[in-house]
């Protein structure tokens, strides 16, 4: 596949991720795929799951069952870019949500998708782990309010609607 085709495949996969429907997500992921996030990241710690998922079933389970247990409402993704070079697609984004504990969550992410035979074979996920831990594990009564936008607010596209 060309770089452009791979870029579009990842956009379609991201749209499927936003549905939280295993039947829509699974066809994009290789049976032996791996998803690696930083060790000790707040999401993995809070959910009691691994930071290194192996296999389609584990990845689909995380996206459809585990992720919504922590990020319970208002999940929104502002895509900053989709960049492709051959079988590598890089996605930059900012995700916001309300956490299960009531805290507001906002963090920047970078995902490196490695494709093989038209499927996601490996994902490397990067984020500000210290910031994530603070937002996830701070008592909601002590958590700061979301930042004021001074009239510059915009509606971010939903996870099922990648842009760029």
C-alpha positions in Angstrom: 0.0 0.0 0.0 1.1 3.6 -0.6 1.8 6.1 2.2 -1.5 7.8 1.4 -3.4 4.6 1.5 -1.9 3.7 4.9 -2.7 7.2 6.2 -6.3 6.7 5.2 -6.4 3.3 6.7 -5.3 4.6 10.1 -7.9 7.4 9.8 -10.6 4.8 9.2 -9.3 2.7 12.1 -9.4 5.7 14.4 -13.0 6.2 13.4 -13.8 2.6 14.2 -12.0 3.0 17.6 -14.5 5.8 18.4 -17.4 3.5 18.0 -16.3 1.2 20.8 -17.7 -1.6 18.7 -15.5 -4.7 18.6 -16.9 -5.8 15.2 -15.8 -2.5 13.6 -12.4 -2.3 15.3 -11.1 -5.9 15.0 -10.8 -5.9 11.1 -8.1 -3.2 11.3 -5.9 -5.1 13.7 -3.5 -7.9 12.9 -4.0 -11.1 14.9 -0.5 -10.8 16.5 -0.5 -7.0 16.8 1.1 -5.2 19.8 0.2 -1.9 21.4 2.9 -0.4 23.6 2.5 2.5 26.0 4.9 3.8 28.5 5.4 1.6 31.6 3.5 2.9 34.6 1.3 5.2 32.7 -1.8 6.4 34.6 -4.3 4.7 32.4 -2.7 1.3 32.8 -2.2 1.8 36.6 -5.8 3.0 37.2 -7.3 0.2 35.2 -4.9 -2.5 36.5 -4.0 -3.5 32.9 -0.7 -4.0 31.1 1.0 -1.2 29.2 2.0 -3.8 26.5 -1.0 -5.4 24.9 -0.4 -8.4 22.6 -2.9 -9.7 20.2 -6.0 -8.4 18.5 -8.3 -9.7 21.2 -6.4 -7.8 24.0 -6.3 -4.6 22.0 -10.0 -4.7 21.1 -10.9 -5.5 24.7 -8.9 -2.5 25.9 -10.5 -0.1 23.4 -14.1 -1.4 23.9 -14.2 -2.4 27.6 -11.3 -1.0 29.6 -10.8 2.5 28.1 -14.5 3.5 28.8 -14.2 2.5 32.5 -11.7 5.3 33.1 -12.6 7.9 30.4 -16.3 7.9 31.1 -17.8 10.9 29.3 -17.0 13.7 26.9 -14.2 11.9 25.2 -13.0 14.3 22.4 -9.9 14.1 20.2 -8.4 17.1 18.4 -6.1 15.6 15.7 -3.0 17.7 15.1 -1.7 15.6 12.2 -1.5 12.3 10.4 1.9 11.7 8.8 2.7 8.7 6.7 5.9 7.3 5.2 5.5 3.8 3.7 4.1 1.4 6.4 4.6 3.9 9.2 1.8 6.4 10.2 2.3 8.9 13.0 -0.8 10.5 14.6 -0.5 13.6 16.8 -3.5 14.5 19.0 -4.9 16.0 22.1 -7.5 14.0 24.0 -9.9 15.5 26.5 -12.5 13.6 28.7 -14.1 13.4 32.0 -12.6 10.6 34.2 -14.5 8.1 36.3 -13.5 10.2 39.4 -15.0 13.3 37.9 -11.7 15.0 37.0 -11.1 16.7 33.7 -8.5 15.1 31.6 -6.5 16.7 28.8 -3.3 15.3 27.4 -1.2 15.3 24.2 -0.4 12.0 22.5 1.7 10.7 19.7 0.9 7.3 18.2 3.3 5.5 15.8 1.4 2.9 13.8 3.3 0.2 12.0 1.3 -1.5 9.3 1.8 -4.9 7.7 -0.3 -6.3 4.9 -2.9 -3.6 5.3 -3.4 -4.2 9.0 -2.2 -2.5 12.2 0.7 -4.6 13.4 2.2 -2.5 16.1 1.4 0.8 17.9 3.8 2.8 20.0 1.9 5.3 22.2 3.6 8.3 23.8 2.1 10.9 26.2 3.0 13.1 29.2 2.8 10.3 31.8 3.4 12.6 34.8 0.5 14.9 33.8 -1.7 11.9 33.2 -1.0 10.5 36.7 -1.8 13.8 38.3 -5.2 14.1 36.5 -6.1 10.5 37.2 -5.0 10.2 40.8 -5.8 13.7 42.2 -8.8 13.9 44.4 -11.5 15.7 42.4 -12.0 18.2 45.2 -8.3 19.2 44.9 -8.2 19.0 41.0 -7.9 22.3 39.1 -10.7 23.4 36.9 -10.2 23.1 33.1 -8.3 26.1 31.8 -10.3 29.1 30.6 -10.2 29.7 26.9 -11.0 33.4 26.9 -13.3 33.1 24.0 -11.0 31.0 21.9 -12.8 27.7 22.5 -13.5 25.4 19.6 -15.3 22.1 19.4 -12.8 19.3 18.8 -13.8 16.6 16.4 -15.0 13.4 18.1 -12.7 10.3 18.0 -14.8 8.9 15.2 -14.1 12.0 13.0 -10.4 12.4 12.2 -9.3 15.5 10.4 -6.1 16.5 8.7 
